[in-house]
């Protein structure tokens, strides 16, 4: 699938799910208009404790079966992990996935974090995540087909004739059987574009079908025991209805299938009272969704407490285990559900919370204010839940504050000490897990994608639909907005709904006006004194870029290594490989990666070499080739021989034209600085260029005084210069700024470079760097990455803007060895943004990039 197609479907699929949700709400409103909320609550209260306990037990048996999905998937991908480690990961992934919706994404993220720590590769985890829904739908298809063939009454609500139903049943049965047959016949891997998929084989494929059937069968038991307590419905009939309702809920991608599952049950069980079906559905949602989710939260928080205790005892900085990593998504899910409860609960009359009469001891203004506050807090929690998933510190603090306020307001207007205590307990749990919310401090970093916007909209729509149902017997009039009495539940609901719509619209408007959040960065000059010895000890001449004064530094605690980087747009960009002692590089790059994670910015390493590429791969970064650096061997460099004839002629010609070469030590640069500035200004004006930075030096007095300078004079007048970078142990010599005036004879720069190399050879330097040739050396084969193809196209056709090919040809006459240079970042959709941020950082914007230099 192309990126454009992926982006299109990424937008369309949530809209389809939202459409299914709206249709389900319409069905609910149409079907339940003749019953009241009291009827549904009466049905729930009629469930005996023994039936309720049995349904809870069966729900957890279902979750035990669900853990077998991960066991089978791990066997398929060839990884063996002990069941005691797989079970909590699988349980948490399913408990969260069932409630959040988009189970492959939410549960997949949890599995990725947990199984990657166990050594499972990212590719195998991706296959595992896809294996699980395939197993589910194979079992669902087989079970649904058997149900249709044996009990067609389960689908009698559909306008299909018996022959068509029979054909549909056989088709549903045939699909999983065909899948098994294909795995018996075909054993060779299947290639889909760049993916190579290995057929699971007959044994695993049969287990897939059986496991999917077992899962759905056991999962339907809690609903069956509740329905069977009221009616004599058969298990097979209940199973068929359940499977179809679940499949519709899964396809909708609505969180937990809220509203969709209930609507499907009502349509598929027309012979049962609507209040009975709704009561059973709500009970099932409690025992199969909410209780397992709360236990998953307690499991994760308890695991986090154990991990913190261990770390305090051992004073260890070991990596966080899977349990700690599940804290933010689990808490985010619970907070979203709490927000949905408070938002939707605005439509419920107060008498359902207080009993027969509301306590008149609470002043009416306080009652009204607490009701409005509770609704606004519910909306706030819905908005903040996304920030909790992203581990934002600002969202964490704001959520704790809202939970405390919510506990107070819910106690005042609902007379529920239990609900208030639960909110306070959740706030306390969040406070104990505060170490997991470390990204950023500002709520400006809160971003909502389309899926979250549609989920929040769905909750608001469900609250409004419920209010219309509950208060459908109240005749609307303008006076309802201004009625303030204890019994004016419809008025309270109208005001709360209007407030939530206004607040949601105001938030959306502010986000649109503010745009994407930016992160401020400051430059710490005090670090220059700390970084100077690291630069001097570096064997890479590019380390001298640290002296430009346009970078920040991440220094290793022992002070022997550092990363120079800067913020641009939404990216932290490191210039080259780390500097200093290589023994600290692994820890240092991970520290930088975690710094980017805390700040919620992209992580990028620009112009890195081949030597440390495994470090960046271990960070989970992708590599894109930027070009190749020209390195000349100075150990045996001389101007003799045929291949150096052009350089030899350039040196001879410059001598005949009166050009004199000299190396001015750094101590002597102040005496010629005015001349250097005159040449630099003339060169910039002649080239219509502007100073660049970050990966290139720029003309600045404090910067220039750090280096030796190669100069060319004609009749005593300075006509060209280049400041020289050197590294420790005479490993590398390099040129930085290369500038000349119009008075410089033709070939002056060639002669100067040749003289610099001869001087470097005499001083004992091993290599000489001519800098990088951008976009050169990129593969242009049919299977090459898209970035390589784009780079090659720019390399061939971009001469009008930048002399890409000519620059490589120019450097080639020095017969260098070409060393590749890479950009390391997350890749995919993140790569264009990182490239744009890097361009802006180096060139001062796109205009600077297109300026010749």
Order of alpha helices (4+ residues) and beta strands (2+ residues): alpha-alpha-alpha-alpha-alpha-alpha-alpha-beta-beta-alpha-alpha-alpha-alpha-alpha-alpha-alpha-alpha-alpha-alpha-alpha-alpha-alpha-beta-beta-beta-beta-alpha-beta-alpha-beta-alpha-beta-alpha-alpha-beta-beta-beta-alpha-beta-alpha-alpha-beta-alpha-alpha
